[in-house]
Amino acid sequence: MPGAGRENRETIMMGKSEGVTPRKQGGETLEITRVFDAPRELVWKAWTDPERIKCWWGPKNFTAPAARIDPRPGGKYLYAMRSPEGQDFWSTGVFREIVEPERIVATDSFSDANGNVVPASHYGMTGDWPLELVATFTFEEEDGKTKLTLRHEGFPDRENRDMAGAGWNESFDKLDRCLAKAKQS
């Protein structure tokens, strides 16, 4: 597991086989818990400040050239992650719930650069993807550290859920490094 033997801990629960309830339409759910060696306020800022988001958004070797965010209920986000080959992958969503610094609930969709929702097939993804998934992030203070739990609902199948899980874990590895740098400044 990424992070094993380090300060941050990680737990992964995926799909029906491990007790996570799938969404009503039959999709798969991804749940990841990580503990970051940073105060909750700093982790919250990493999720709500566009410049900080660009530090860590996307899997290993991806960059984040764009991040726009309006972190309030009904507000939207639009993020881009760029692959090492130079392809941009855009995502957008609407914040359903913001409880600073405890909880974020948002929709999650593939999009174009203008924030228009596009099908997953636009980016070559396979599977019967819904146009919208739902992601819930909780931030808990834990002895000066932050326990972050991600619950991402609506994946079309286990294969796509597991690929997303790998991407999230690589993003969280980058977030861990960005938080360490931010603590030093």
C-alpha positions as CSV (number, residue, x, y, z in Angstrom):
1,M,0.0,0.0,0.0
2,P,1.3,3.5,-0.7
3,G,2.4,5.2,2.5
4,A,2.9,1.9,4.4
5,G,5.5,2.5,7.1
6,R,5.3,6.3,6.9
7,E,3.5,8.9,9.0
8,N,0.3,8.8,6.9
9,R,-1.9,5.8,7.2
10,E,-4.3,4.6,4.5
11,T,-7.3,2.3,4.4
12,I,-9.0,1.3,1.2
13,M,-12.5,-0.2,1.1
14,M,-13.9,-0.9,-2.3
15,G,-17.1,-2.2,-3.7
16,K,-19.8,-4.5,-2.4
17,S,-17.4,-7.2,-1.3
18,E,-16.1,-5.2,1.6
19,G,-19.3,-3.8,3.0
20,V,-19.5,-0.5,1.1
21,T,-23.0,0.1,-0.2
22,P,-23.2,0.9,-3.9
23,R,-25.3,3.7,-5.3
24,K,-28.9,2.9,-6.1
25,Q,-28.2,2.7,-9.8
26,G,-25.9,-0.3,-9.2
27,G,-22.6,1.5,-9.4
28,E,-19.5,0.8,-7.4
29,T,-18.3,2.9,-4.5
30,L,-14.7,3.8,-3.6
31,E,-13.7,4.7,-0.1
32,I,-10.2,5.8,0.9
33,T,-9.1,7.0,4.3
34,R,-5.7,8.7,4.7
35,V,-4.1,10.5,7.7
36,F,-2.0,13.5,6.8
37,D,0.6,14.9,9.1
38,A,-0.8,18.4,8.9
39,P,-3.5,20.4,10.8
40,R,-7.0,20.2,9.4
41,E,-7.1,23.9,8.5
42,L,-4.0,23.4,6.2
43,V,-5.5,20.3,4.6
44,W,-8.8,22.2,4.1
45,K,-6.9,25.0,2.3
46,A,-5.3,22.4,0.0
47,W,-8.8,21.4,-1.1
48,T,-10.3,24.9,-1.4
49,D,-7.5,27.2,-2.7
50,P,-7.0,26.9,-6.5
51,E,-3.2,27.4,-6.3
52,R,-2.9,24.7,-3.7
53,I,-5.1,22.3,-5.6
54,K,-2.8,22.7,-8.6
55,C,0.1,21.4,-6.4
56,W,-1.4,18.0,-6.0
57,W,-4.4,17.4,-8.3
58,G,-4.0,14.3,-10.6
59,P,-2.1,11.1,-10.5
60,K,1.7,10.7,-10.4
61,N,3.5,12.4,-13.3
62,F,0.3,14.5,-14.1
63,T,0.2,18.2,-13.6
64,A,-2.8,20.5,-12.9
65,P,-2.6,23.5,-15.2
66,A,-6.0,24.9,-14.2
67,A,-8.2,25.0,-11.1
68,R,-11.2,27.2,-10.6
69,I,-13.3,26.7,-7.5
70,D,-16.2,28.4,-5.8
71,P,-16.4,26.4,-2.5
72,R,-19.9,27.1,-1.4
73,P,-23.2,25.2,-1.7
74,G,-24.2,25.6,-5.3
75,G,-20.7,26.8,-6.3
76,K,-18.8,25.0,-9.0
77,Y,-15.3,23.7,-9.7
78,L,-13.4,23.1,-12.9
79,Y,-10.1,21.3,-12.8
80,A,-7.7,20.1,-15.4
81,M,-5.1,17.4,-15.1
82,R,-2.5,17.0,-17.8
83,S,-0.9,13.7,-18.6
84,P,2.8,13.3,-19.3
85,E,1.9,13.1,-23.0
86,G,0.2,16.5,-22.8
87,Q,-3.5,15.4,-22.9
88,D,-5.8,17.5,-20.6
89,F,-8.5,15.7,-18.7
90,W,-11.1,18.2,-17.3
91,S,-13.6,17.6,-14.5
92,T,-16.3,19.7,-13.1
93,G,-19.0,19.5,-10.4
94,V,-21.3,21.4,-8.1
95,F,-20.8,21.6,-4.4
96,R,-23.8,20.2,-2.6
97,E,-22.5,20.8,0.9
98,I,-19.6,22.7,2.4
99,V,-19.0,22.6,6.1
100,E,-15.7,24.3,6.8
101,P,-13.3,22.6,7.8
102,E,-15.2,19.3,8.2
103,R,-17.0,18.2,5.0
104,I,-17.3,18.6,1.3
105,V,-20.0,16.9,-0.9
106,A,-19.9,17.5,-4.6
107,T,-20.9,16.1,-7.9
108,D,-18.1,14.9,-10.1
109,S,-18.3,14.8,-13.9
110,F,-16.0,14.6,-16.9
111,S,-16.1,17.9,-18.8
112,D,-14.5,20.0,-21.5
113,A,-12.4,23.1,-20.9
114,N,-15.5,25.2,-20.6
115,G,-17.0,23.2,-17.9
116,N,-19.6,21.5,-20.1
117,V,-20.3,17.9,-18.9
118,V,-19.1,15.3,-21.4
119,P,-19.4,11.5,-21.4
120,A,-16.5,9.5,-20.0
121,S,-16.0,8.1,-23.6
122,H,-14.9,11.6,-24.6
123,Y,-11.6,10.7,-22.8
124,G,-11.6,7.1,-24.0
125,M,-13.0,5.7,-20.8
126,T,-14.8,2.4,-21.2
127,G,-17.8,1.2,-19.2
128,D,-21.3,2.5,-18.7
129,W,-20.4,5.7,-16.8
130,P,-23.1,8.0,-15.5
131,L,-22.7,11.6,-16.4
132,E,-22.4,12.4,-12.7
133,L,-20.8,10.8,-9.7
134,V,-20.9,12.0,-6.1
135,A,-17.9,12.5,-3.9
136,T,-17.9,13.1,-0.2
137,F,-14.8,14.2,1.7
138,T,-14.6,14.4,5.5
139,F,-11.8,16.0,7.4
140,E,-11.3,15.0,11.0
141,E,-8.7,16.4,13.5
142,E,-6.6,13.6,15.0
143,D,-3.8,14.6,17.4
144,G,-2.7,17.5,15.2
145,K,-3.0,15.5,12.1
146,T,-5.9,15.2,9.7
147,K,-7.9,12.1,8.9
148,L,-9.4,12.5,5.4
149,T,-12.0,10.1,4.2
150,L,-13.1,10.1,0.5
151,R,-16.3,8.3,-0.5
152,H,-16.7,8.4,-4.3
153,E,-20.0,6.9,-5.6
154,G,-21.2,5.8,-9.0
155,F,-18.5,4.0,-10.8
156,P,-19.8,1.8,-13.6
157,D,-17.7,-1.3,-12.6
158,R,-14.9,-2.5,-10.3
159,E,-12.2,-2.0,-12.9
160,N,-13.0,1.7,-13.3
161,R,-13.4,2.1,-9.6
162,D,-10.0,0.5,-8.9
163,M,-8.3,2.7,-11.6
164,A,-9.9,5.7,-9.9
165,G,-8.7,4.4,-6.5
166,A,-5.1,4.2,-7.8
167,G,-5.4,7.7,-9.2
168,W,-6.7,9.1,-6.0
169,N,-4.0,7.4,-4.0
170,E,-1.3,8.9,-6.2
171,S,-2.9,12.3,-5.9
172,F,-3.0,11.9,-2.1
173,D,0.7,11.0,-2.2
174,K,1.3,14.3,-4.0
175,L,-1.0,16.1,-1.5
176,D,1.1,14.7,1.4
177,R,4.3,16.2,-0.2
178,C,2.5,19.6,-0.8
179,L,1.3,19.7,2.8
180,A,4.9,19.0,4.1
181,K,6.2,21.9,2.0
182,A,3.4,24.2,3.2
183,K,4.2,23.3,6.8
184,Q,7.8,24.4,6.3
185,S,6.9,27.8,5.0
